[in-house]
């Protein structure tokens, strides 16, 4: 099966924020993405709401007919919001409040008990949980012990290595994905994936369930148009 494409609309929310109005409208843009073939919508609201807002989560959940994935650090406010919205999936990311973007995965061994507690709460609300992780086998093993449903492989290093033309740029990711599959964890991936590298990644990493792409996709759409960009991603993910 082809991996599903979830589009992160944070960049659209950032454009909205820059003018202090409601244009572009995050919901309308998300609905257009869905019409063009996107399988899911992702948002990553941060505490300062500098792009996506908590309010966006409530609006999207009520008005889209595909999976909603909410990413973020599990602060008390974030946990309350996710349990109220009940998205299809929540991706836990160990971001500091002032981080520009996600820059590391969880240490699932050090934070095992904490993650287990959070995931147990989400499961009681019927929410699938994914943990953002670096491509390390011991970290994947730790993720399985938290009760998580999936992992999301942090793919920045892959993108850097691939751009340098390095052979086996996806080797560690493939090994981690295979181990996750054996441990009955679903596999997602995200960060710096683009039309340039997604085909190679998808062809070399087995058992890939979903990719979450925002910055690159929106940037590419500025040149090619949204419809053409989405169709290229869907074709490459096959």
C-alpha positions in Angstrom: 0.0 0.0 0.0 1.1 3.6 -0.6 1.9 5.7 2.4 -0.8 8.3 3.2 -0.1 12.0 2.8 -1.0 14.3 5.7 -0.4 17.9 4.9 0.8 20.2 7.7 -1.0 23.5 7.4 1.1 25.5 9.9 2.6 27.6 7.1 -0.9 28.7 6.0 -1.6 29.6 9.6 1.7 31.6 9.7 0.6 33.6 6.6 -2.7 34.3 8.3 -0.9 35.5 11.4 1.3 37.9 9.5 -1.6 40.1 8.5 -3.7 39.7 11.7 -6.8 38.6 9.8 -8.3 35.3 8.7 -6.8 35.0 5.2 -5.8 32.6 4.1 -8.4 30.6 6.0 -6.9 27.5 7.5 -10.1 25.5 7.3 -10.9 26.4 3.7 -7.3 25.7 2.7 -7.5 22.3 4.4 -10.7 21.4 2.7 -9.2 22.3 -0.7 -6.2 20.1 0.1 -8.6 17.2 0.8 -10.5 17.8 -2.4 -7.1 17.5 -4.2 -6.4 14.2 -2.6 -4.6 14.8 0.7 -5.4 11.9 3.1 -5.1 13.9 6.3 -4.4 17.3 7.9 -1.7 18.0 10.5 -1.3 21.0 12.7 1.3 21.8 15.4 0.0 24.5 17.7 2.6 26.0 19.9 2.1 27.7 23.3 2.5 31.2 21.8 0.1 30.3 18.9 2.6 31.9 16.4 1.0 30.0 13.6 -1.6 27.3 14.2 -4.0 28.0 17.1 -5.7 25.7 19.6 -8.9 27.0 18.1 -7.9 25.6 14.7 -7.9 22.1 16.2 -11.6 22.4 17.3 -12.7 23.9 13.9 -10.8 21.3 11.8 -12.1 18.4 13.8 -15.7 19.5 13.2 -15.3 20.3 9.5 -13.0 17.9 7.8 -13.8 14.3 6.8 -10.2 12.9 6.9 -7.9 12.2 9.7 -6.7 15.1 11.9 -3.2 14.8 13.4 -2.3 17.2 16.1 1.4 17.5 17.0 2.9 19.1 20.0 4.6 19.0 23.4 2.3 17.4 26.0 1.9 20.4 28.3 -1.2 20.5 30.6 -3.0 22.9 28.2 -2.1 20.8 25.2 -3.3 17.6 26.9 -6.6 19.1 27.8 -7.1 20.4 24.2 -6.3 17.1 22.6 -8.6 15.2 24.9 -11.4 17.6 24.1 -10.9 17.6 20.4 -10.2 13.9 20.1 -8.3 13.9 16.8 -7.6 10.6 15.0 -4.0 10.9 16.0 -1.8 12.9 18.3 2.0 13.1 17.7 4.0 13.8 20.8 7.0 16.0 20.1 9.6 17.0 22.7 9.8 20.7 21.6 10.9 23.5 23.9 8.4 26.4 23.8 10.8 28.6 21.9 11.9 26.1 19.3 11.6 27.4 15.7 10.8 23.9 14.5 11.1 20.4 15.7 14.7 19.5 16.2 15.0 16.2 18.1 13.1 13.1 18.9 12.1 11.7 22.3 14.4 9.8 24.5 11.9 7.0 24.9 14.0 5.3 27.6 14.5 8.3 29.8 10.9 9.5 29.4 9.3 6.1 29.2 7.1 6.4 32.3 6.0 9.9 31.4 5.1 9.0 27.9 3.3 5.9 29.1 1.1 8.0 31.3 0.2 10.5 28.6 -0.5 7.7 26.0 -2.7 5.9 28.5 -4.8 9.0 28.9 -5.1 9.5 25.1 -6.0 5.8 24.7 -8.9 6.2 27.2 -10.2 8.9 24.7 -9.8 6.7 21.7 -6.9 8.7 20.3 -4.1 7.0 18.3 -0.7 8.2 19.6 2.5 8.5 17.7 5.9 9.4 19.2 8.4 11.6 17.3 11.8 9.8 17.4 15.3 9.8 16.0 16.2 6.8 13.9 17.9 4.7 16.7 17.0 1.1 17.3 17.1 1.4 21.1 14.7 4.4 20.9 12.3 2.3 18.8 12.4 -0.5 21.4 11.7 2.1 24.1 8.8 3.5 22.1 7.2 0.0 22.0 7.3 0.0 25.8 5.3 3.2 26.2 2.2 1.7 24.7 2.3 4.0 21.7 0.5 3.0 18.5 3.0 4.5 16.1 6.4 6.3 15.8 7.1 9.2 13.6 10.7 9.1 12.2 12.4 12.5 12.4 13.8 12.7 8.9 15.9 15.9 8.9 19.2 13.9 8.8 17.9 11.8 6.0 17.2 15.0 4.0 20.6 16.4 4.7 22.4 13.2 3.7 20.3 12.7 0.6 21.0 16.2 -0.6 24.8 15.4 -0.2 24.3 12.4 -2.4 25.3 10.0 0.3 24.7 6.3 -0.4 22.3 4.6 2.0 20.9 7.9 3.2 17.8 6.0 4.4 19.6 2.9 5.8 19.0 3.7 9.5 15.4 4.7 8.8 14.8 1.4 7.0 16.2 -0.6 9.9 14.1 1.3 12.4 11.0 1.0 10.4 11.5 -2.8 10.1 12.0 -3.1 13.9 8.9 -1.0 14.5 6.9 -3.2 12.3 8.2 -6.3 14.1 7.2 -4.6 17.4 3.7 -3.9 16.0 4.2 -0.2 15.8 2.9 1.8 12.9 5.4 4.0 11.1 5.0 7.6 10.2 7.7 10.0 9.0 8.2 13.8 8.7 10.4 16.8 8.6 12.3 18.1 5.5 10.7 15.6 3.2 10.0 17.1 -0.2 9.3 16.2 -3.8 13.1 15.9 -4.2 13.5 13.1 -1.7 10.2 11.5 -0.9 10.3 9.0 -3.8 13.7 7.7 -2.6 12.6 7.6 1.0 9.4 5.7 0.2 11.2 3.2 -2.0 13.8 2.5 0.7 11.9 2.5 3.9 9.5 -0.4 4.4 6.1 -0.4 6.2 5.6 3.3 5.9 2.0 4.2 6.9 2.0 8.0 6.6 4.1 11.0 5.9 3.5 14.5 7.3 4.7 17.3 5.0 4.2 21.0 5.3 7.0 23.5 4.7 8.3 21.9 1.5 4.9 21.2 0.1 3.6 24.7 0.5 6.9 26.2 -0.8 6.8 23.9 -3.9 3.1 24.9 -4.5 4.2 28.5 -4.9 6.0 27.5 -8.0 3.9 24.6 -9.4 0.4 25.3 -8.0 -1.3 23.3 -5.2 -3.1 20.7 -7.4 0.0 19.8 -9.3 2.1 19.6 -6.2 -0.3 17.3 -4.4 -0.6 15.0 -7.4 3.1 14.7 -7.6 3.4 13.7 -4.0 0.6 11.1 -4.3 2.3 9.7 -7.4 5.7 9.4 -5.7 4.2 7.8 -2.6 2.9 5.0 -4.7 
